[in-house]
């Protein structure tokens, strides 16, 4: 059994959604995880959602035990009472992406604060809909030229994204699926939002922990000293995390929460190099 000598008690935990809290198998948060979140709240540990999802794609998540929310990979940060950070994407970059979609180079999902629409459905778009239990409405993407866009899902495979990065000036791309990348402002990301959230609540990074599984979680997992990647995580997420745990549907998250709050790590070890 490993004993953690953390410099301060953990007062805040940040949770990714897809693949971390929400199982890809049944699109549900396990009941044991919901109970663990409620227990954290009872003990005074603040829980935060940190997701690439927009607010209108959180129907599967019970938010009762969450203090505040990081959405669009950090482009929208809000408490239960107010929005305190709100930033949309560069309009020139949006125009470039629309032009590339018009050329037939790829499909793209455009996310506004209150709605989203996809340019079309191909095998990659359908695969993500199935994996996340969602359906994206098709729409006229040219409306994005005049509206505020917070994030894009660009449906390109690994090795194909240069078509976007070479043509835009302000975009950062992160990946947790071979089917698409998230695109958002270059200076953004979950780590920046976690920093803002901790400042908002008067906390330091060494009082926080984080759970994730994808490329969009890497900066967050690297930012806090106690970080956990679930077993199905991408290689870069495993490399960024301090600890590797089991799958979310196998009670790994609530077990790690219990160990974390107690300052112990039974049955969990630092990520060995052979599984990275």
C-alpha positions as CSV (number, residue, x, y, z in Angstrom):
1,X,0.0,0.0,0.0
2,X,1.3,3.4,-1.0
3,X,0.8,6.4,1.3
4,X,0.6,9.8,-0.2
5,X,2.2,12.7,1.6
6,X,0.3,15.4,-0.1
7,X,1.3,19.0,0.8
8,X,-2.3,19.9,1.5
9,X,-5.6,18.1,1.8
10,X,-7.4,17.7,-1.6
11,X,-10.1,20.3,-1.8
12,X,-11.0,20.2,-5.5
13,X,-11.3,17.4,-8.1
14,X,-11.8,18.0,-11.8
15,X,-13.6,15.3,-13.8
16,X,-13.7,14.7,-17.6
17,X,-17.0,13.3,-18.9
18,X,-16.7,11.0,-21.8
19,X,-14.8,7.8,-21.0
20,X,-14.1,9.0,-17.5
21,X,-17.4,9.6,-15.7
22,X,-19.6,8.5,-18.6
23,X,-19.1,5.0,-19.9
24,X,-18.9,4.5,-23.6
25,X,-20.6,1.1,-23.1
26,X,-24.0,2.3,-21.8
27,X,-23.7,6.1,-21.8
28,X,-24.3,6.2,-18.1
29,X,-22.5,7.4,-15.0
30,X,-22.2,4.3,-12.7
31,X,-24.3,4.5,-9.6
32,X,-21.1,3.9,-7.5
33,X,-19.5,7.0,-9.0
34,X,-22.6,9.1,-8.3
35,X,-22.5,8.0,-4.7
36,X,-18.8,8.9,-4.5
37,X,-19.4,12.4,-5.8
38,X,-22.2,12.9,-3.3
39,X,-19.8,11.8,-0.5
40,X,-17.1,14.2,-1.7
41,X,-19.6,17.0,-1.5
42,X,-20.6,15.9,2.0
43,X,-17.0,16.0,3.1
44,X,-16.5,19.5,1.6
45,X,-14.4,18.5,-1.4
46,X,-15.5,20.6,-4.4
47,X,-16.2,18.7,-7.7
48,X,-15.9,20.3,-11.1
49,X,-16.9,19.1,-14.5
50,X,-14.1,19.7,-17.1
51,X,-15.4,18.6,-20.5
52,X,-15.3,19.3,-24.2
53,X,-19.0,19.1,-24.3
54,X,-21.3,22.2,-24.5
55,X,-24.0,22.8,-21.9
56,X,-26.7,21.3,-24.1
57,X,-25.0,17.9,-24.3
58,X,-24.9,17.2,-20.5
59,X,-28.3,15.5,-20.2
60,X,-26.7,12.2,-19.2
61,X,-24.8,13.8,-16.3
62,X,-26.4,14.5,-12.9
63,X,-24.9,17.9,-12.0
64,X,-26.3,17.9,-8.4
65,X,-22.9,17.4,-6.8
66,X,-20.8,19.7,-9.0
67,X,-19.7,23.1,-7.8
68,X,-18.9,24.6,-11.2
69,X,-18.4,23.7,-14.8
70,X,-15.6,23.9,-17.5
71,X,-17.2,23.5,-20.9
72,X,-16.0,23.6,-24.5
73,X,-12.6,22.5,-23.2
74,X,-12.3,25.7,-21.2
75,X,-14.0,28.2,-23.5
76,X,-16.9,28.6,-21.1
77,X,-16.4,28.6,-17.3
78,X,-19.4,29.0,-15.0
79,X,-20.6,28.5,-11.5
80,X,-24.2,27.8,-10.6
81,X,-24.7,31.5,-10.4
82,X,-22.8,33.1,-13.2
83,X,-20.5,32.8,-16.2
84,X,-17.1,34.1,-15.3
85,X,-15.1,33.2,-18.5
86,X,-16.5,33.2,-22.0
87,X,-14.4,33.2,-25.2
88,X,-15.3,32.2,-28.8
89,X,-13.0,31.4,-31.7
90,X,-11.3,33.6,-34.2
91,X,-13.7,34.5,-37.0
92,X,-10.9,34.3,-39.7
93,X,-10.1,30.7,-38.7
94,X,-13.8,29.8,-38.8
95,X,-14.0,31.2,-42.3
96,X,-11.1,29.1,-43.3
97,X,-12.6,25.9,-41.9
98,X,-15.9,26.6,-43.6
99,X,-14.1,27.1,-46.9
100,X,-12.3,23.7,-46.5
101,X,-15.6,22.0,-45.6
102,X,-17.1,23.5,-48.8
103,X,-14.2,22.0,-50.7
104,X,-15.2,18.6,-49.4
105,X,-12.0,18.1,-47.4
106,X,-13.8,16.9,-44.2
107,X,-17.0,17.2,-42.2
108,X,-17.1,19.5,-39.1
109,X,-19.4,20.1,-36.1
110,X,-19.8,23.8,-35.2
111,X,-20.6,24.5,-31.5
112,X,-22.3,27.7,-30.5
113,X,-23.2,28.4,-26.9
114,X,-26.8,27.3,-27.3
115,X,-26.7,24.9,-30.2
116,X,-24.5,22.9,-32.6
117,X,-24.8,21.8,-36.2
118,X,-22.8,19.5,-38.4
119,X,-21.9,19.9,-42.0
120,X,-22.9,16.4,-42.9
121,X,-22.8,12.7,-41.9
122,X,-20.0,10.4,-42.9
123,X,-18.7,7.2,-41.2
124,X,-16.6,9.2,-38.7
125,X,-19.5,11.4,-37.7
126,X,-21.8,8.4,-37.3
127,X,-19.1,6.6,-35.3
128,X,-18.9,9.4,-32.8
129,X,-22.6,9.7,-32.5
130,X,-22.8,6.0,-31.6
131,X,-19.9,6.2,-29.2
132,X,-21.3,9.2,-27.3
133,X,-25.0,8.3,-27.6
134,X,-25.8,11.6,-29.4
135,X,-27.2,12.8,-32.7
136,X,-25.9,15.9,-34.4
137,X,-28.4,17.9,-36.5
138,X,-27.2,19.0,-39.9
139,X,-27.3,22.7,-40.6
140,X,-26.1,25.5,-42.8
141,X,-22.5,25.9,-41.7
142,X,-22.3,29.4,-43.3
143,X,-24.3,30.8,-40.4
144,X,-21.1,30.3,-38.3
145,X,-19.5,33.2,-40.2
146,X,-21.8,35.5,-38.3
147,X,-22.3,33.7,-35.0
148,X,-20.0,33.0,-32.0
149,X,-18.3,29.6,-32.3
150,X,-16.8,28.2,-29.1
151,X,-15.4,24.9,-30.5
152,X,-15.2,22.7,-33.5
153,X,-15.1,18.9,-33.9
154,X,-13.1,18.4,-37.1
155,X,-13.5,14.9,-38.5
156,X,-10.0,14.1,-39.6
157,X,-7.9,11.0,-38.9
158,X,-4.4,11.0,-37.3
159,X,-1.9,12.4,-39.8
160,X,-4.5,14.4,-41.7
161,X,-4.8,17.5,-39.5
162,X,-2.1,19.5,-41.2
163,X,-4.7,20.7,-43.7
164,X,-6.3,22.7,-40.8
165,X,-3.2,23.8,-38.9
166,X,-1.3,24.9,-42.0
167,X,-4.2,27.2,-43.0
168,X,-5.3,28.7,-39.7
169,X,-3.5,31.0,-37.3
170,X,-5.1,30.6,-33.8
171,X,-6.3,27.0,-33.4
172,X,-5.2,24.3,-31.1
173,X,-6.2,20.7,-31.9
174,X,-6.5,17.9,-29.4
175,X,-7.7,14.3,-30.0
176,X,-9.3,11.6,-27.9
177,X,-10.7,9.6,-30.9
178,X,-9.2,8.5,-34.2
179,X,-12.4,10.0,-35.9
180,X,-12.0,13.7,-35.0
181,X,-10.1,16.4,-33.2
182,X,-11.4,19.2,-31.0
183,X,-10.4,22.6,-32.2
184,X,-10.4,25.7,-30.0
185,X,-8.2,28.8,-29.4
186,X,-4.4,28.1,-29.2
187,X,-4.0,29.6,-25.8
188,X,-7.0,27.7,-24.4
189,X,-7.5,24.3,-23.0
190,X,-8.5,22.6,-19.8
191,X,-5.4,23.5,-17.9
192,X,-6.1,27.2,-18.4
193,X,-9.6,26.8,-17.2
194,X,-8.6,24.7,-14.2
195,X,-6.2,27.6,-13.3
196,X,-9.0,30.1,-13.6
197,X,-11.3,27.9,-11.5
198,X,-8.8,27.4,-8.7
199,X,-8.2,31.2,-8.7
200,X,-11.9,31.8,-8.5
201,X,-12.2,29.6,-5.4
202,X,-8.9,30.7,-3.8
203,X,-7.2,27.3,-4.2
204,X,-3.7,26.2,-5.3
205,X,-2.9,23.5,-7.7
206,X,-1.5,21.2,-5.0
207,X,-5.0,21.2,-3.4
208,X,-6.5,19.7,-6.6
209,X,-6.7,16.4,-8.4
210,X,-8.0,15.5,-11.9
211,X,-9.4,12.5,-13.8
212,X,-9.3,12.1,-17.6
213,X,-8.8,9.9,-20.6
214,X,-8.1,11.8,-23.8
215,X,-5.8,14.2,-25.6
216,X,-7.9,17.2,-24.5
217,X,-7.2,16.1,-20.8
218,X,-3.5,16.1,-21.2
219,X,-2.9,19.7,-20.1
220,X,-5.2,19.3,-17.1
221,X,-3.6,16.0,-16.0
222,X,-0.2,17.7,-16.3
223,X,-1.2,20.8,-14.4
224,X,-2.3,19.2,-11.1
225,X,0.1,17.0,-9.1
226,X,-2.4,14.2,-8.5
227,X,-3.9,13.1,-11.7
228,X,-5.5,9.8,-12.9
229,X,-6.0,8.3,-16.3
230,X,-8.6,5.5,-16.8
231,X,-7.5,2.3,-18.4
232,X,-8.9,3.2,-21.8
233,X,-7.1,6.5,-22.0
234,X,-5.0,7.6,-24.9
235,X,-1.3,7.2,-24.7
236,X,-0.6,10.9,-24.2
237,X,-3.2,11.0,-21.4
238,X,-1.5,8.0,-19.7
239,X,1.9,9.7,-20.1
240,X,0.5,12.9,-18.5
241,X,-1.2,11.3,-15.5
242,X,0.6,10.3,-12.3
243,X,-1.6,7.2,-11.8
244,X,-3.4,4.7,-14.1
245,X,-6.6,3.2,-12.8
246,X,-9.2,0.8,-14.2
247,X,-12.2,1.5,-16.4
248,X,-15.0,3.8,-15.3
249,X,-17.6,1.1,-15.6
250,X,-15.5,-1.1,-13.2
251,X,-15.8,1.2,-10.2
252,X,-12.2,2.4,-10.7
253,X,-13.1,6.1,-10.3
254,X,-15.0,5.8,-7.0
255,X,-12.2,3.5,-5.7
256,X,-9.6,6.1,-6.6
257,X,-11.7,8.9,-5.0
258,X,-11.9,7.0,-1.8
259,X,-8.2,6.3,-1.8
260,X,-7.4,9.9,-2.6
261,X,-9.5,11.4,0.2
262,X,-8.0,8.9,2.7
263,X,-4.5,9.7,1.4
264,X,-3.9,6.1,0.5
265,X,-3.5,4.3,-2.8
266,X,-4.5,0.6,-2.3
267,X,-4.3,-1.5,-5.5
268,X,-3.3,1.5,-7.6
269,X,0.3,2.3,-8.6
270,X,2.1,4.9,-10.6
271,X,1.7,4.3,-14.4
272,X,4.4,1.8,-15.4
273,X,6.3,2.6,-18.6
274,X,5.1,-0.6,-20.4
275,X,1.4,0.6,-20.4
276,X,2.1,4.1,-21.5
